[in-house]
Amino acid sequence: MHISAKVEYAVRALLVLTAADGGPLSGVALASAQELPPKFLDGILAELRRSNIIVSQRGSEGGYRLARDASSIALADIIRAIDGPLAAVRGEHPEVTTYEGAAKNLQDVWIAVRATLRSVLETTTLADVVSGKLPVNVKRLVADPDAWISR
């Protein structure tokens, strides 16, 4: 899985909002808190607003805040809002792929990849990341020394 800069920036900005505990923060404040490019972040915040992950408030006390509780916003929600499906094959959902001959079982592999991504990204919320209380399945994966080795 490739995690785009847009997704990473979106998650980082949302984590700042989560830690701010409900108070609206400006785009400039969010960018500054994580050293993100402000103009690029503005576009990302617009996408998050259109996806109902954040809401904006105008005025001197304005800024952005989460549209719902951080414990109900999964990382998968953010990825889908910014980049689309978690796992796509040539831009299509894996369940619509079909293969013949030696590749006939490849669809099962793509479905398994999607299921594995979901098992982490749909169960881990913004609140989990900020608190450090990650789901048990995520902790188990991170505890495996092999997970830390790049290949």
C-alpha positions as CSV (number, residue, x, y, z in Angstrom):
1,M,0.0,0.0,0.0
2,H,1.2,3.4,-0.9
3,I,0.4,6.2,1.7
4,S,0.3,9.4,-0.3
5,A,1.6,12.7,1.1
6,K,-2.0,14.0,1.0
7,V,-3.2,11.2,3.2
8,E,-0.3,11.5,5.6
9,Y,-0.9,15.3,5.9
10,A,-4.6,14.8,6.4
11,V,-4.1,12.4,9.2
12,R,-1.4,14.6,10.9
13,A,-3.7,17.6,10.7
14,L,-6.6,15.6,12.1
15,L,-4.5,14.4,14.9
16,V,-3.7,18.0,15.8
17,L,-7.5,18.7,15.8
18,T,-8.0,15.7,18.0
19,A,-5.4,16.8,20.5
20,A,-7.0,20.3,20.5
21,D,-10.0,18.7,22.1
22,G,-12.8,20.4,20.1
23,G,-11.5,23.9,19.8
24,P,-11.4,25.2,16.2
25,L,-8.0,25.7,14.7
26,S,-7.1,27.6,11.6
27,G,-5.5,26.0,8.6
28,V,-2.4,28.0,9.3
29,A,-2.2,26.7,12.9
30,L,-2.7,23.1,11.7
31,A,0.0,23.5,9.1
32,S,2.4,25.1,11.6
33,A,1.8,22.4,14.2
34,Q,3.0,19.7,11.9
35,E,5.3,21.8,9.6
36,L,3.0,21.1,6.6
37,P,2.8,23.3,3.5
38,P,-0.2,25.6,4.2
39,K,-1.5,26.0,0.7
40,F,-1.4,22.2,0.1
41,L,-3.1,21.6,3.4
42,D,-5.9,24.0,2.5
43,G,-6.9,21.8,-0.4
44,I,-6.8,18.7,1.8
45,L,-8.9,20.4,4.4
46,A,-11.5,21.2,1.7
47,E,-11.6,17.5,0.8
48,L,-12.0,16.5,4.4
49,R,-14.8,19.1,4.8
50,R,-16.6,17.8,1.7
51,S,-16.4,14.3,3.2
52,N,-17.9,15.4,6.5
53,I,-14.8,14.6,8.5
54,I,-14.3,18.2,9.6
55,V,-16.5,21.3,9.7
56,S,-15.4,24.9,9.3
57,Q,-16.4,27.9,11.3
58,R,-15.9,31.4,10.0
59,G,-15.1,34.5,12.0
60,S,-12.5,35.6,14.5
61,E,-13.0,32.4,16.5
62,G,-13.2,30.4,13.3
63,G,-11.2,27.5,12.0
64,Y,-11.7,23.7,11.6
65,R,-12.9,21.1,14.1
66,L,-13.8,17.5,13.8
67,A,-17.4,16.8,12.5
68,R,-17.8,14.0,15.0
69,D,-15.9,12.4,17.9
70,A,-12.4,11.4,17.2
71,S,-13.2,7.9,18.5
72,S,-15.6,7.4,15.6
73,I,-13.2,8.6,12.8
74,A,-11.1,5.6,11.6
75,L,-8.0,6.0,9.6
76,A,-9.8,4.2,6.8
77,D,-12.4,7.0,6.7
78,I,-9.6,9.5,6.1
79,I,-7.8,7.5,3.4
80,R,-11.1,6.9,1.5
81,A,-11.9,10.6,1.7
82,I,-8.6,11.6,0.2
83,D,-7.5,8.8,-2.0
84,G,-10.5,6.5,-2.5
85,P,-10.7,2.8,-1.9
86,L,-8.1,1.2,0.4
87,A,-7.2,-1.5,-2.1
88,A,-7.8,-1.1,-5.8
89,V,-6.6,-3.1,-8.8
90,R,-6.2,-0.9,-11.9
91,G,-8.7,1.5,-10.3
92,E,-11.3,-1.2,-9.7
93,H,-12.5,-2.9,-6.5
94,P,-10.8,-6.3,-6.2
95,E,-14.1,-8.2,-6.2
96,V,-14.8,-7.2,-9.8
97,T,-11.5,-8.6,-11.1
98,T,-11.4,-11.9,-12.9
99,Y,-8.4,-13.9,-14.0
100,E,-7.9,-17.0,-16.1
101,G,-5.4,-19.8,-16.2
102,A,-2.4,-19.5,-13.9
103,A,-3.7,-16.2,-12.4
104,K,-7.2,-17.6,-11.6
105,N,-6.6,-17.4,-7.8
106,L,-5.1,-13.9,-7.9
107,Q,-8.4,-12.2,-7.0
108,D,-8.4,-14.1,-3.6
109,V,-5.0,-12.5,-2.9
110,W,-6.3,-9.0,-3.6
111,I,-9.3,-9.6,-1.4
112,A,-7.0,-10.8,1.4
113,V,-4.9,-7.7,1.0
114,R,-7.9,-5.5,1.4
115,A,-9.2,-7.4,4.4
116,T,-5.8,-7.1,6.1
117,L,-5.7,-3.3,5.5
118,R,-9.3,-3.0,6.8
119,S,-8.3,-5.0,9.9
120,V,-5.9,-2.2,10.8
121,L,-7.3,0.9,9.3
122,E,-11.0,0.4,10.1
123,T,-10.2,-0.4,13.8
124,T,-7.7,2.4,14.5
125,T,-9.3,5.8,15.2
126,L,-7.8,9.3,15.6
127,A,-8.5,9.0,19.3
128,D,-6.5,5.7,19.4
129,V,-3.5,7.3,17.8
130,V,-3.4,10.4,19.9
131,S,-3.9,8.4,23.2
132,G,-1.4,5.7,22.1
133,K,-4.0,3.1,23.0
134,L,-3.9,1.2,19.7
135,P,-6.1,-1.7,19.0
136,V,-4.8,-5.1,20.2
137,N,-4.4,-6.4,16.6
138,V,-2.3,-3.3,15.7
139,K,-0.1,-3.7,18.8
140,R,0.4,-7.4,17.9
141,L,1.6,-6.5,14.4
142,V,3.9,-3.7,15.6
143,A,5.4,-6.0,18.2
144,D,6.7,-8.4,15.5
145,P,10.3,-7.5,14.9
146,D,9.9,-8.5,11.2
147,A,7.4,-5.7,10.7
148,W,10.1,-3.2,11.2
149,I,12.4,-4.6,8.5
150,S,12.1,-2.9,5.1
151,R,12.1,-5.1,2.0
